[in-house]
Amino acid sequence: MTIGVLAVQGDVREHLRTLARLGVKGRPVRRPDHLAGLDGIILPGGESTAMWRLMTATGLADAVRRAILAGLPAFGTCAGMILLARQITNWPETFLGVLDVAVERNATGRQVDSFEALVTANGLGELPAVFIRAPAVREIGPGVRALGRLGDEPVLVKQGPLLAASFHPELTGDTRVHELFIQMCRKGEPWQHA
């Protein structure tokens, strides 16, 4: 199994380290041809507009969208959730638009407002979570399940082969969210690189 990590900006190394700890081969994805042969892709935390500009400049934006629409499982954390969302409530642009949620960028405030908390997740128990300028899920489409919550707020959502967290599981020692994504990749239908 090989899982790609979008490697244009953000928490790339942390995700690759977590995959290695779980015995899964990770591959940095910098160009469209790096998508070939992947069983899944992680869109890491970082700065969503910078990531999108770099993805667009390299042709990755269209290639990643096509791969996801063709069935490639994807897991977005923080900025990755924003990239996947169908709507960003406080930004005029939509990025990949493949996950049926509306999110608000930087809903938890600035970098100095970052915090750690325990998230209650279906089937996973309590998870340590790091929130850094985290997005908030403001609306969930009918095909989306909220798997994890912080209080009443959904912070971990799943729609078919798509998983998204508003927090950074790669910054804790807990691998359960990555393990869930790996299971999703194993259950996924084969997809063809276009």
C-alpha positions in Angstrom: 0.0 0.0 0.0 1.2 3.5 -0.9 -0.4 6.7 0.4 0.6 10.0 -1.0 0.9 13.2 1.0 0.4 16.4 -0.9 3.8 18.0 -0.6 3.5 21.6 -1.8 3.3 23.2 1.7 2.4 22.3 5.3 2.7 19.3 7.6 4.1 16.9 5.0 6.9 15.3 7.1 4.6 14.7 10.1 2.1 12.7 8.0 4.9 10.8 6.3 6.3 9.9 9.8 2.9 8.7 11.0 2.4 6.5 7.9 5.9 5.0 8.4 5.1 4.3 12.1 2.1 2.3 10.8 4.2 0.4 8.3 2.6 2.1 5.3 4.7 3.5 2.5 4.2 7.3 2.1 5.0 9.2 -1.0 5.3 13.0 -1.3 3.1 14.3 -4.1 4.4 17.3 -5.9 3.4 16.7 -9.5 0.4 15.1 -11.3 2.5 12.0 -12.2 3.1 11.3 -8.5 -0.5 10.3 -8.2 0.0 7.1 -10.2 -0.3 3.9 -8.2 -1.5 5.6 -5.0 -4.1 3.8 -2.7 -5.0 7.2 -1.1 -3.9 10.7 -0.6 -3.5 13.0 2.5 -4.0 16.7 2.1 -2.1 18.1 5.1 -2.6 21.2 7.3 -0.9 24.4 6.1 -2.1 27.5 4.5 -4.9 26.7 2.1 -4.6 29.6 -0.3 -0.8 29.1 -0.7 -1.4 25.4 -1.2 -4.0 26.0 -3.8 -1.8 28.5 -5.7 1.0 26.0 -5.8 -1.4 23.1 -6.8 -2.8 25.2 -9.6 0.6 26.3 -10.9 1.9 22.6 -11.1 -1.3 21.2 -12.6 -2.0 19.3 -9.3 -5.3 20.9 -8.6 -7.1 19.4 -11.6 -5.2 16.1 -11.3 -6.1 15.7 -7.6 -9.7 16.6 -8.3 -10.0 14.1 -11.1 -8.3 11.3 -9.0 -10.7 11.9 -6.1 -13.7 12.0 -8.4 -12.5 8.7 -9.9 -12.5 7.2 -6.4 -9.1 7.8 -4.8 -9.6 8.0 -1.0 -8.6 11.4 0.4 -7.9 12.6 4.0 -7.7 16.3 4.6 -6.5 17.8 7.9 -7.2 21.4 8.8 -6.2 23.3 5.5 -6.8 19.9 3.8 -10.4 20.0 5.0 -10.7 23.5 3.5 -9.3 22.2 0.2 -11.8 19.4 0.1 -14.9 21.4 1.1 -17.7 22.2 -1.4 -18.0 25.7 0.2 -15.9 28.1 2.3 -18.3 30.5 4.0 -15.8 33.3 4.6 -13.8 33.1 1.3 -15.0 33.9 -2.2 -13.3 30.8 -3.8 -13.9 27.1 -3.6 -10.9 24.8 -4.1 -11.5 21.1 -4.9 -15.1 21.2 -3.9 -15.5 17.4 -3.5 -16.6 17.0 0.2 -20.2 18.1 0.9 -19.5 20.4 3.8 -19.4 24.1 4.2 -16.5 25.3 6.4 -15.3 28.6 7.9 -11.6 29.3 7.5 -9.6 30.2 10.7 -12.7 29.9 12.8 -10.7 29.3 16.0 -8.8 32.6 15.6 -5.1 33.3 15.1 -2.0 31.2 15.6 -1.8 32.3 19.2 -5.3 31.0 19.9 -4.2 27.4 19.1 -5.3 24.8 21.6 -5.3 21.1 22.4 -8.5 19.2 23.4 -10.0 15.7 23.5 -12.3 14.9 20.7 -15.0 12.2 21.0 -15.0 10.0 17.9 -17.4 7.2 16.9 -15.6 3.9 17.2 -12.3 5.5 18.1 -13.0 6.8 21.7 -11.4 10.0 22.9 -8.7 11.4 20.7 -6.1 14.0 21.5 -6.5 16.8 19.0 -4.4 19.9 18.1 -6.3 22.9 16.7 -4.3 25.6 14.9 -6.3 28.3 13.1 -8.8 25.5 12.6 -11.7 25.6 10.2 -15.2 25.1 11.6 -17.8 22.9 9.9 -20.8 25.1 9.5 -23.0 22.8 7.3 -23.0 19.0 6.5 -24.6 17.5 3.4 -26.9 14.5 3.7 -24.2 12.0 2.6 -21.7 13.2 5.3 -21.3 11.6 8.7 -19.9 13.4 11.7 -17.5 10.9 13.2 -15.9 13.1 15.8 -17.1 16.1 17.8 -15.7 18.7 20.1 -18.7 19.5 22.3 -21.5 19.8 19.8 -19.2 20.9 16.9 -18.3 18.3 14.2 -14.5 18.1 13.8 -14.1 14.8 12.0 -16.3 13.9 9.0 -16.6 11.2 6.5 -18.3 11.0 3.1 -17.7 7.7 1.2 -13.9 7.5 0.5 -13.3 11.0 1.9 -12.2 11.8 5.5 -11.6 15.3 6.9 -10.5 16.6 10.3 -10.4 20.2 11.4 -7.6 19.3 13.7 -4.0 17.9 13.3 -3.9 14.2 14.2 -0.4 14.1 12.8 0.9 16.4 15.6 0.0 13.9 18.4 1.4 10.5 19.1 -2.1 9.0 18.5 -2.4 7.1 15.1 -6.1 6.1 15.3 -7.4 8.6 12.7 -4.6 7.6 10.3 -5.4 4.0 10.9 -9.1 4.7 10.0 -8.0 6.3 6.8 -5.7 3.3 6.0 -8.7 1.0 6.5 -10.7 3.2 4.1 -7.9 2.9 1.5 -7.9 -0.9 1.8 -11.7 -1.1 1.4 -11.7 1.3 -1.6 -12.5 0.3 -5.1 -9.6 0.4 -7.6 -9.4 3.7 -9.4 -7.7 4.6 -12.7 -5.3 7.4 -12.9 -6.5 9.7 -15.7 
